[in-house]
Amino acid sequence: MITHIVFSPNGKTLEVASHFHRHLGGTLYDVTLQKDRDRFVFDQVYETAIVFLPVYSQAVPRPMRPFLKALKVKTLILNITYGGISYGNVCLEAKQAIDPRFVLGYSITPVTHAYGTDQVNIDEIRYQSLIKAIQEQRQGDVPIPFRFKNMMAPVFEKARTYHNIKLTIDHDTCTNCHLCQTLCPVDAIDQDLNITKACIRCARCHHICPEDAISMTPSKSLSFYLRHAKKKTDIIVRHVS
């Protein structure tokens, strides 16, 4: 039985997970919401688990760090999505957090940036060789190389994210549907529909608000970075031969 585990505030990582789930079957756990992470069963060892994660600030998203450390897996497949600029060293960091017996393979997919407007189509045919390796239950451990990331990435990570993106709820436009509160991955919107310090700036609330009542304002430095940074378009796929 294959276990698919996905954290996907803005849907692109779930799109990749759904493709693998359609081809491989098994059970898909969407642990984007806090309530679903809280009720996940950690007291068993998962024979084959495929973990799908987006990259946040060249790192594993903060809500998933304790989750990965609690996860017990024999054979792991990692599928990482990122905004096309840098995925840092996330694959290796995720593997070290989970500490599986084997890593059968991994993929790294550039997708639409959570703070950007560009549309990136995912070429799902690129996953076919990895899917075949999983179907054939190949044995072995594929090496995940160390990749450099910006030396400042882990420094004041939360404060820097807060500085780079400002989220504001316009209470005059808001119709109090509470969709943002219900679907916030970290329960960072209170009953009065104010954004609390628990926010991870995933921008899910901005993207799902039916009234466009939640604005997203990037800092000047982030705007410059998103406009001028060289983006990658190729999907990386590695697996045991």
C-alpha positions as CSV (number, residue, x, y, z in Angstrom):
1,M,0.0,0.0,0.0
2,I,1.4,3.4,-1.0
3,T,0.7,6.4,1.3
4,H,0.7,9.8,-0.3
5,I,1.2,12.8,2.1
6,V,0.7,16.3,0.7
7,F,1.0,19.8,2.1
8,S,-0.4,22.2,-0.5
9,P,-1.8,25.6,0.6
10,N,-2.1,26.9,-3.0
11,G,-2.9,23.7,-4.9
12,K,0.1,23.2,-7.2
13,T,1.7,20.6,-4.9
14,L,-1.7,18.8,-4.7
15,E,-1.8,18.8,-8.5
16,V,1.4,16.8,-8.6
17,A,0.2,14.5,-5.7
18,S,-3.1,13.8,-7.5
19,H,-1.2,12.8,-10.6
20,F,0.9,10.2,-8.7
21,H,-2.2,9.0,-6.8
22,R,-4.2,8.4,-10.0
23,H,-1.4,6.3,-11.4
24,L,-0.3,4.4,-8.3
25,G,-3.4,4.2,-6.1
26,G,-3.1,3.9,-2.4
27,T,-4.2,6.4,0.2
28,L,-3.8,10.2,-0.1
29,Y,-3.6,12.3,3.0
30,D,-3.9,16.0,2.5
31,V,-2.4,17.5,5.6
32,T,-2.6,21.1,4.6
33,L,-4.9,22.0,7.5
34,Q,-3.8,21.9,11.1
35,K,-6.7,19.6,12.1
36,D,-5.6,17.0,9.5
37,R,-2.0,17.1,10.7
38,D,-3.2,16.7,14.3
39,R,-5.2,13.5,13.5
40,F,-2.6,11.9,11.3
41,V,-1.5,8.5,12.6
42,F,2.2,8.6,13.6
43,D,2.4,5.4,15.7
44,Q,2.9,3.1,12.7
45,V,5.7,2.6,10.1
46,Y,4.6,3.4,6.5
47,E,6.1,0.9,4.1
48,T,6.1,3.2,1.1
49,A,5.4,6.9,1.5
50,I,5.4,9.7,-1.1
51,V,5.8,13.1,0.5
52,F,4.8,16.2,-1.5
53,L,6.0,19.5,-0.2
54,P,6.3,23.1,-1.5
55,V,9.5,25.1,-0.7
56,Y,9.1,28.2,1.5
57,S,12.1,30.6,1.7
58,Q,14.4,27.8,0.4
59,A,13.2,25.6,3.3
60,V,10.6,23.0,4.4
61,P,7.4,24.9,5.4
62,R,7.5,25.5,9.2
63,P,4.2,23.5,9.9
64,M,5.7,20.4,8.3
65,R,9.0,20.3,10.2
66,P,7.7,18.6,13.3
67,F,5.4,16.5,11.1
68,L,8.3,15.1,9.1
69,K,10.3,14.3,12.2
70,A,7.4,12.3,13.7
71,L,6.8,10.4,10.4
72,K,8.1,6.8,10.2
73,V,8.9,5.5,6.7
74,K,10.7,2.6,5.3
75,T,10.8,3.6,1.6
76,L,10.5,7.3,0.8
77,I,9.8,9.2,-2.4
78,L,10.0,13.0,-2.2
79,N,8.3,15.3,-4.6
80,I,9.2,19.0,-4.1
81,T,7.6,22.0,-5.8
82,Y,9.0,25.5,-5.8
83,G,8.5,28.9,-7.4
84,G,11.1,28.3,-10.0
85,I,13.9,30.3,-8.5
86,S,15.6,28.2,-5.8
87,Y,14.7,25.1,-4.0
88,G,17.7,25.3,-1.7
89,N,18.6,22.1,0.1
90,V,15.0,21.1,0.8
91,C,15.3,17.5,-0.5
92,L,18.2,16.6,1.7
93,E,16.7,18.4,4.7
94,A,13.4,16.6,4.3
95,K,15.1,13.2,4.0
96,Q,17.2,13.9,7.1
97,A,14.1,14.9,9.1
98,I,12.2,11.7,8.1
99,D,15.3,9.4,8.2
100,P,13.8,6.6,6.1
101,R,15.6,3.3,5.4
102,F,15.6,4.0,1.6
103,V,14.9,6.9,-0.8
104,L,13.7,5.3,-4.0
105,G,13.5,8.6,-5.8
106,Y,12.6,12.2,-5.9
107,S,11.3,15.0,-8.2
108,I,11.7,18.8,-8.1
109,T,9.1,20.8,-10.0
110,P,9.0,24.5,-10.7
111,V,5.5,25.8,-10.4
112,T,3.7,29.2,-10.3
113,H,5.1,31.2,-7.4
114,A,2.7,31.9,-4.6
115,Y,3.6,35.6,-4.8
116,G,3.8,35.8,-8.6
117,T,1.4,36.1,-11.5
118,D,3.2,33.9,-14.0
119,Q,1.4,30.7,-15.0
120,V,3.6,27.6,-15.1
121,N,2.2,24.4,-16.7
122,I,3.4,21.1,-15.2
123,D,4.7,18.6,-17.8
124,E,3.4,15.5,-16.0
125,I,5.0,13.1,-18.5
126,R,8.3,13.8,-16.8
127,Y,7.2,11.8,-13.8
128,Q,6.6,8.6,-15.8
129,S,10.0,7.0,-15.1
130,L,9.6,7.6,-11.4
131,I,6.1,6.2,-11.3
132,K,7.4,3.1,-13.1
133,A,10.2,2.7,-10.6
134,I,7.6,2.8,-7.8
135,Q,5.2,0.4,-9.6
136,E,8.0,-2.1,-10.1
137,Q,8.9,-1.8,-6.4
138,R,12.6,-1.3,-7.2
139,Q,15.0,-1.7,-4.3
140,G,17.9,0.7,-3.5
141,D,18.7,4.1,-2.2
142,V,19.1,7.0,-4.6
143,P,21.6,9.7,-3.3
144,I,20.3,13.2,-2.7
145,P,23.1,15.6,-3.2
146,F,23.8,18.6,-0.9
147,R,22.6,21.8,-2.6
148,F,23.7,25.3,-1.5
149,K,21.1,27.8,-0.5
150,N,21.3,31.5,0.4
151,M,23.3,31.7,3.7
152,M,20.7,34.2,5.0
153,A,17.8,31.9,4.3
154,P,17.6,30.5,7.9
155,V,18.4,33.8,9.6
156,F,15.4,35.7,10.9
157,E,13.3,33.5,8.6
158,K,9.9,34.5,10.1
159,A,10.7,38.2,10.5
160,R,12.0,38.4,6.9
161,T,8.9,36.7,5.5
162,Y,6.7,39.2,7.5
163,H,8.7,42.1,6.1
164,N,8.5,40.8,2.5
165,I,4.7,40.1,2.3
166,K,1.9,42.1,3.9
167,L,-1.5,40.6,4.0
168,T,-4.4,42.8,4.8
169,I,-8.1,42.1,5.2
170,D,-10.5,44.8,4.0
171,H,-13.4,44.4,6.5
172,D,-15.6,46.7,4.4
173,T,-15.4,44.4,1.4
174,C,-15.4,41.1,3.4
175,T,-18.8,39.4,3.6
176,N,-17.8,37.3,6.7
177,C,-18.0,34.0,4.9
178,H,-15.1,32.8,7.1
179,L,-13.6,30.8,4.2
180,C,-10.1,32.2,4.9
181,Q,-10.4,31.2,8.5
182,T,-11.7,27.7,7.8
183,L,-9.0,27.0,5.2
184,C,-6.0,28.6,6.8
185,P,-3.2,25.9,7.1
186,V,-2.1,27.2,10.5
187,D,-5.3,28.6,12.1
188,A,-3.8,32.1,11.8
189,I,-7.1,34.0,11.3
190,D,-9.2,34.6,14.4
191,Q,-13.0,34.8,14.8
192,D,-12.9,38.5,14.1
193,L,-11.1,37.8,10.8
194,N,-7.8,39.3,11.8
195,I,-4.5,37.8,10.7
196,T,-2.5,36.7,13.8
197,K,1.3,36.2,14.3
198,A,0.8,32.5,13.5
199,C,0.6,33.3,9.8
200,I,3.2,31.7,7.5
201,R,2.5,34.0,4.6
202,C,1.5,31.2,2.3
203,A,-1.1,33.6,0.7
204,R,-3.8,30.9,0.6
205,C,-6.3,33.4,2.1
206,H,-5.5,35.9,-0.6
207,H,-6.0,33.4,-3.4
208,I,-9.2,31.8,-2.2
209,C,-11.2,34.9,-1.0
210,P,-14.3,35.1,-3.2
211,E,-14.6,38.8,-2.7
212,D,-10.9,39.7,-3.2
213,A,-11.0,41.3,0.2
214,I,-7.5,40.1,1.2
215,S,-4.7,42.1,-0.4
216,M,-1.2,40.9,-0.8
217,T,1.5,43.6,-0.9
218,P,5.2,42.5,-1.5
219,S,8.0,44.6,-0.3
220,K,10.1,46.6,-2.9
221,S,13.0,44.2,-2.5
222,L,10.8,41.1,-3.0
223,S,9.1,42.7,-6.0
224,F,12.5,43.4,-7.6
225,Y,13.6,39.8,-6.8
226,L,10.6,38.2,-8.4
227,R,11.0,40.4,-11.5
228,H,14.7,39.9,-12.0
229,A,15.6,36.5,-10.6
230,K,16.4,33.9,-13.2
231,K,13.7,31.2,-13.1
232,K,14.1,27.5,-13.8
233,T,11.6,25.6,-16.0
234,D,13.0,22.0,-16.0
235,I,11.5,19.3,-13.8
236,I,14.3,17.2,-12.1
237,V,13.5,13.5,-11.6
238,R,15.9,11.0,-10.0
239,H,15.3,7.4,-9.0
240,V,16.8,4.0,-8.5
241,S,17.5,2.4,-11.9
